[in-house]
Amino acid sequence: MILPLLVSGLLLQDTTRLSLADAVRRALESHPTVAAARDNRAAAAAAVGEARAPLFPRLAAGFSATEYKIGNLVYPLSGLSLTNLPLFNSTLSQAALSLGYTLFDFGGRTSQLRLAQAQERRADAALDAASAALISRVANAYLRVLTTRGVLQAQEQELAALQAEANRVAQLEAQGKAAHVEVLRLAAQVSRARADEVGTRAQLDVAERDLALLVALPAETARTQLVPVRLVDTTVADRATLVATAEQTSPDVAQARRAAEAAAAGVGAARSSLLPQLQLTAAYVENGHSFTGYRPWWNAGLQFSYPIFTGGSRLYGIRRNEAGAQAANEQVRSAEQAAELSVDGALATVTAARATVDALASAVEQSEEVERIRLLSVQVGSGTETDYLDAEATLLSNRAALVQARHAEIAARIELARVTGVLTPEWLTRMVAQ
């Protein structure tokens, strides 16, 4: 269960930094999707108590006062004699204490209790599913902000380098040492880089607002220093293990199974309506009025009840519940198949992301060497600033792409954990370091 992990009342100690763990905790404490699932879980737990109540005796107390037009018997008539004449009065009152208990109902009450308990377990699974989905959303929003900031940083560096080169070439043109076409070419590159930067800033604003909404922070407060993240362990279990894990712990599969259990309990409750009930009844009653006082009497008995004809409602109810149970079983099969497909998709994404990270890490190393050689060439006079700027732009682009790829790999691992049912705040803290 994820719910015990939600210790409310914890506020950020450092408002200038927001870790991924802080973001997830705040979201789980306040987001409406998880709050609604938590309330549904509380309602399901209350329904279990409500279904358990009929297993206990029922004790009720009552009092009535009645005014008659003509006099009526004050006490129940148990016999007639000249020494014990019946007493009449137009104002009568009665106090009663009654006890009722169903001795046997052929499993009707226990079936209702099993139904409520299955629905409670389904609500548990729904809460886990909602929590895991929210953790995934927050993590992806967090990674999106980090990625966009990394891209923006690379673009700012590229723009600064292009602007510096444009200024240098403009000075050379003024001295008659550079062609005007070079000034135009660099101006176009500066304009393109500035447009890219503006677009990325807009994307960053949207990403930060999305994160702020998820973690219940003002947009201005959410524009804080996020903590860089990295995968602690890049190894992935084999497909068979992942599929088996998903079938056992996937929240979607768990919800389908709990729904099937509830449907089966509903069939039992419907079938019990075909059988009679045996009830114990008892009452302690006092009759009288204000002038003569009250006289007590009691009764006790066994009551056998069985509806002989109900227009077919019981049979149709059984058929309805049986059909619902069959549909619920098919939903379990469908959820298991969907979980397997989700594992395949997530595993393929993880594999592709890992390969992309490896390729871009190699590309960054090569780009760094190219930039170093170009810089040396410029310094010794055998190279041009244009070649160096191209090499630097390629390096910055590869570094930004590597950041994106690493964040994409983390997002893919989080999605794989979600579909296999192991995504919790603890898993996130263990697998994603900051």
C-alpha positions in Angstrom: 0.0 0.0 0.0 1.2 3.5 -0.9 -1.2 5.2 1.5 0.9 4.6 4.7 3.8 6.5 3.0 1.8 9.7 2.8 2.8 11.5 6.0 1.0 14.8 5.8 2.2 18.1 7.2 5.7 17.9 5.8 6.8 21.2 4.2 9.9 22.0 2.2 12.8 23.1 4.4 14.6 24.9 1.6 12.2 26.9 -0.6 15.0 27.4 -3.2 15.3 23.8 -4.0 12.7 21.2 -4.9 13.9 17.5 -5.1 12.0 14.9 -7.0 11.1 13.2 -3.7 9.7 16.5 -2.3 7.6 17.0 -5.5 6.2 13.4 -5.3 5.4 13.7 -1.6 3.6 17.0 -2.1 1.6 15.7 -5.0 0.5 12.6 -3.2 -0.6 14.7 -0.2 -2.7 17.2 -2.2 -3.6 16.1 -5.7 -7.4 15.5 -6.2 -7.0 12.2 -8.1 -5.3 10.5 -5.1 -7.5 12.4 -2.6 -10.6 11.0 -4.4 -9.2 7.5 -4.4 -8.4 7.8 -0.7 -12.0 8.9 0.0 -13.4 6.0 -2.0 -11.2 3.7 0.0 -12.6 5.2 3.3 -16.2 4.8 1.9 -15.4 1.1 1.0 -14.1 0.5 4.5 -17.2 2.0 6.0 -19.3 -0.3 3.8 -17.5 -3.3 5.3 -18.6 -2.2 8.7 -22.1 -1.7 7.4 -22.2 -5.2 5.9 -20.9 -6.7 9.1 -23.6 -5.1 11.3 -26.4 -7.6 10.4 -24.3 -10.4 11.9 -25.1 -9.0 15.4 -28.4 -8.8 17.2 -30.6 -5.7 16.8 -31.9 -4.0 19.9 -34.4 -1.2 19.6 -36.4 1.0 22.1 -39.6 2.8 21.5 -42.3 4.8 23.1 -45.7 5.8 21.9 -48.6 7.9 23.3 -52.0 7.7 21.6 -55.2 9.6 22.3 -58.5 7.6 21.3 -61.9 9.0 20.7 -63.4 6.4 23.0 -61.7 4.4 25.7 -59.5 1.5 24.8 -57.9 -1.3 26.7 -55.0 -0.1 28.8 -53.4 -3.5 29.3 -53.5 -6.6 27.1 -56.6 -8.8 27.9 -55.4 -12.2 29.2 -58.7 -13.2 30.8 -62.1 -12.1 32.2 -63.3 -12.3 35.8 -65.4 -10.3 38.2 -62.3 -9.6 40.3 -60.1 -8.6 37.3 -62.2 -6.3 35.1 -60.5 -4.8 32.1 -59.3 -1.2 32.4 -60.2 1.3 29.6 -58.8 4.8 29.0 -58.8 7.1 26.0 -55.1 8.1 26.6 -52.7 5.2 26.3 -49.0 5.0 26.2 -46.5 2.1 25.6 -42.8 1.7 26.1 -41.1 -1.2 24.5 -37.6 -2.8 24.2 -37.3 -5.2 21.3 -34.6 -7.7 20.3 -34.2 -9.3 16.9 -31.5 -11.6 15.5 -31.3 -13.6 12.3 -30.3 -17.1 13.4 -29.8 -18.5 9.9 -30.1 -17.1 6.4 -28.1 -19.6 4.3 -25.1 -17.3 3.8 -26.9 -14.2 2.8 -25.2 -11.9 5.3 -21.8 -13.4 4.9 -22.1 -13.1 1.1 -22.9 -9.4 1.5 -19.9 -9.0 3.8 -17.6 -10.8 1.3 -18.9 -8.5 -1.4 -18.1 -5.4 0.7 -14.6 -6.7 1.6 -13.9 -7.4 -2.1 -15.0 -3.9 -3.0 -12.7 -2.6 -0.2 -9.7 -4.5 -1.7 -10.7 -3.1 -5.1 -10.6 0.4 -3.6 -7.1 -0.4 -2.2 -5.9 -1.3 -5.7 -7.5 1.8 -7.2 -5.7 3.9 -4.7 -2.4 2.2 -5.6 -3.1 2.8 -9.3 -4.0 6.4 -8.8 -0.9 7.0 -6.6 1.4 5.2 -9.2 -0.1 7.2 -12.0 0.5 10.5 -10.1 4.1 9.6 -9.3 4.7 8.9 -13.0 3.1 12.3 -14.0 5.1 14.2 -11.4 8.4 12.5 -12.3 7.8 13.2 -16.0 6.9 16.8 -15.4 10.0 17.2 -13.2 12.2 15.6 -15.9 10.6 17.8 -18.6 11.6 20.9 -16.7 15.2 19.6 -16.2 15.4 18.7 -19.9 14.1 22.0 -21.1 16.4 23.9 -18.8 19.3 21.9 -20.2 18.3 22.6 -23.8 17.9 26.3 -23.0 21.3 26.5 -21.4 22.9 25.0 -24.5 21.0 27.4 -26.7 22.1 30.4 -24.6 25.7 29.3 -24.8 25.4 28.9 -28.6 23.7 32.3 -28.9 26.4 34.0 -26.9 29.1 32.4 -29.0 27.4 33.4 -32.3 26.8 36.9 -31.0 30.4 37.3 -30.1 31.5 36.0 -33.5 29.1 38.3 -35.2 30.5 41.3 -33.3 34.0 40.2 -34.2 33.2 39.9 -37.9 31.4 43.2 -37.9 34.5 44.9 -36.6 36.6 43.2 -39.3 34.2 44.4 -41.9 34.5 47.9 -40.6 38.3 47.5 -41.1 37.9 46.1 -44.6 39.1 42.7 -43.5 35.8 40.7 -43.8 33.1 40.4 -46.5 29.6 41.7 -45.8 28.2 38.3 -46.7 29.9 36.9 -43.6 28.1 39.5 -41.5 24.8 38.6 -43.0 25.4 34.9 -42.6 26.2 35.3 -38.9 23.3 37.6 -38.4 20.9 35.0 -39.8 22.4 32.4 -37.4 22.0 34.7 -34.5 18.4 35.3 -35.4 17.7 31.6 -35.7 19.4 30.8 -32.4 17.4 33.7 -30.7 14.1 32.3 -32.1 15.0 28.8 -30.8 15.8 30.3 -27.4 12.5 32.1 -27.3 10.6 29.0 -28.2 12.4 26.9 -25.6 11.7 29.5 -22.9 8.0 29.3 -23.7 8.1 25.5 -23.4 10.0 25.8 -20.1 7.2 28.2 -18.8 4.6 25.6 -19.6 6.6 22.8 -18.1 7.1 24.7 -14.9 3.5 25.6 -14.6 2.5 22.0 -15.1 4.9 20.9 -12.3 3.6 23.6 -10.0 0.0 22.5 -10.6 0.9 18.9 -9.8 2.7 19.7 -6.5 0.3 22.4 -5.3 2.8 25.3 -5.5 2.4 28.7 -7.0 4.0 29.0 -10.4 6.5 31.5 -9.2 7.6 29.2 -6.3 7.9 26.2 -8.6 10.4 28.1 -10.7 13.1 27.0 -8.3 16.3 25.1 -8.5 15.5 21.5 -9.3 18.0 18.9 -8.3 19.6 16.9 -11.2 18.7 13.2 -11.3 20.4 10.0 -12.5 19.6 6.3 -12.6 21.3 4.4 -9.9 21.0 1.0 -11.7 20.6 0.6 -15.4 20.1 -3.2 -15.4 16.7 -4.4 -16.3 15.1 -7.8 -15.5 14.3 -10.2 -18.3 10.9 -10.1 -20.0 9.5 -13.2 -18.4 10.2 -11.9 -14.9 8.7 -8.5 -15.7 5.5 -10.1 -17.1 5.2 -12.3 -14.1 5.6 -9.3 -11.8 3.0 -7.3 -13.7 0.5 -10.2 -13.5 1.0 -10.3 -9.7 1.3 -6.7 -8.7 0.0 -4.5 -11.5 -2.7 -2.1 -10.0 -4.8 -2.5 -13.2 -4.8 -6.3 -12.9 -5.4 -6.1 -9.2 -8.4 -3.9 -9.7 -9.8 -6.4 -12.2 -9.3 -9.3 -9.9 -10.9 -7.6 -6.9 -13.8 -6.7 -9.2 -14.1 -10.4 -10.1 -14.1 -11.3 -6.4 -16.8 -8.8 -5.7 -18.9 -10.1 -8.6 -18.6 -13.7 -7.3 -19.7 -12.6 -3.8 -22.6 -10.8 -5.4 -23.7 -14.1 -7.0 -23.6 -15.8 -3.6 -25.7 -13.0 -2.1 -28.3 -13.2 -4.9 -28.6 -17.0 -4.6 -29.2 -16.8 -0.8 -32.5 -15.0 -1.6 -33.9 -18.3 -2.8 -33.6 -19.8 0.7 -35.6 -19.0 3.8 -34.6 -17.1 6.9 -35.0 -18.0 10.6 -35.1 -15.1 13.0 -35.3 -14.8 16.8 -37.6 -12.1 18.1 -38.2 -10.9 21.7 -39.8 -7.8 23.3 -40.3 -6.3 26.7 -43.3 -4.0 26.8 -45.0 -1.8 29.4 -48.6 -0.5 28.8 -50.5 2.0 30.8 -51.3 5.7 31.3 -50.4 8.4 33.8 -53.2 7.6 36.3 -52.9 3.8 36.6 -49.2 3.4 36.0 -47.5 0.8 33.7 -47.8 -2.9 33.7 -45.0 -5.0 32.1 -45.3 -8.0 29.8 -42.9 -9.8 27.4 -42.9 -12.0 24.4 -40.4 -14.2 22.5 -40.5 -16.3 19.4 -39.0 -17.8 16.3 -40.0 -16.4 12.9 -39.6 -18.4 9.7 -40.0 -16.4 6.4 -39.8 -17.4 2.8 -41.1 -15.4 -0.2 -43.1 -17.9 -2.3 -43.6 -15.7 -5.3 -41.8 -12.5 -6.3 -42.5 -12.3 -10.0 -39.2 -13.8 -10.9 -37.1 -11.0 -9.5 -34.8 -13.3 -7.5 -34.1 -15.5 -10.5 -33.4 -12.6 -12.7 -31.2 -11.1 -10.0 -29.2 -14.3 -9.9 -28.8 -14.3 -13.7 -27.7 -10.7 -13.7 -25.1 -11.3 -11.1 -23.8 -14.5 -12.8 -23.5 -12.6 -16.1 -21.7 -9.8 -14.3 -19.3 -12.4 -12.7 -18.5 -13.9 -16.1 -17.8 -10.4 -17.5 -15.6 -9.6 -14.6 -13.6 -12.8 -15.2 -13.1 -11.8 -18.8 -12.0 -8.4 -17.6 -9.3 -10.1 -15.6 -8.0 -11.9 -18.7 -8.1 -8.6 -20.6 -6.2 -6.8 -17.9 -3.5 -9.5 -17.8 -3.1 -9.3 -21.6 -3.0 -5.5 -21.5 -0.3 -5.7 -18.7 1.8 -8.0 -20.9 1.5 -5.6 -23.8 2.4 -2.7 -21.6 5.5 -4.5 -20.3 6.6 -5.2 -23.9 6.1 -1.5 -24.9 7.8 -0.1 -21.8 10.7 -2.6 -22.1 11.2 -1.7 -25.8 11.3 2.0 -24.8 13.8 1.3 -22.1 16.1 -0.6 -24.4 15.9 2.1 -27.1 16.6 4.8 -24.5 19.6 2.9 -23.2 21.1 2.5 -26.7 20.5 6.2 -27.4 22.3 7.2 -24.2 25.3 5.1 -25.1 25.4 6.5 -28.6 25.1 10.1 -27.5 27.7 9.7 -24.8 30.1 8.5 -27.4 29.1 11.4 -29.7 29.8 13.9 -26.9 33.3 12.5 -26.4 34.0 12.7 -30.1 32.5 16.2 -30.3 34.7 17.4 -27.4 37.8 16.1 -29.2 36.7 17.8 -32.5 36.1 21.1 -30.7 39.6 20.8 -29.0 41.3 20.2 -32.4 39.3 23.1 -34.0 40.3 25.5 -31.2 44.0 24.5 -31.6 43.7 25.1 -35.3 42.4 28.6 -34.8 45.1 29.3 -32.2 47.9 28.3 -34.6 46.3 30.0 -37.5 45.5 26.9 -39.6 41.7 26.9 -38.9 38.8 29.3 -39.1 36.5 30.7 -36.5 33.6 29.3 -38.5 34.9 25.7 -38.2 35.4 26.2 -34.5 31.9 27.6 -34.0 30.4 24.7 -36.0 32.3 22.3 -33.8 31.2 24.1 -30.6 27.5 24.1 -31.8 27.7 20.4 -32.5 29.1 19.7 -29.1 26.4 21.8 -27.3 23.7 20.1 -29.4 25.1 16.6 -28.5 25.3 17.5 -24.8 21.7 18.7 -24.8 20.6 15.6 -26.6 22.5 13.4 -24.1 20.6 15.1 -21.2 17.3 14.5 -23.0 18.2 10.9 -23.6 19.2 10.3 -20.0 16.0 11.8 -18.8 14.0 9.8 -21.4 15.7 6.6 -20.0 14.6 7.5 -16.5 11.1 8.2 -17.7 11.0 4.9 -19.5 12.2 3.0 -16.3 9.5 4.8 -14.3 6.8 3.7 -16.8 8.1 0.2 -16.7 7.9 0.2 -12.9 4.3 1.6 -13.1 3.0 -1.1 -15.5 4.7 -3.8 -13.4 3.1 -2.4 -10.2 6.3 -1.6 -8.3 6.3 2.2 -8.7 6.2 3.7 -5.2 8.0 6.7 -3.6 10.4 4.2 -2.0 11.2 2.7 -5.4 11.8 6.2 -6.9 14.2 7.1 -4.1 16.1 3.9 -4.5 16.4 4.0 -8.3 16.7 7.7 -9.0 19.5 9.5 -7.2 19.8 13.2 -6.7 
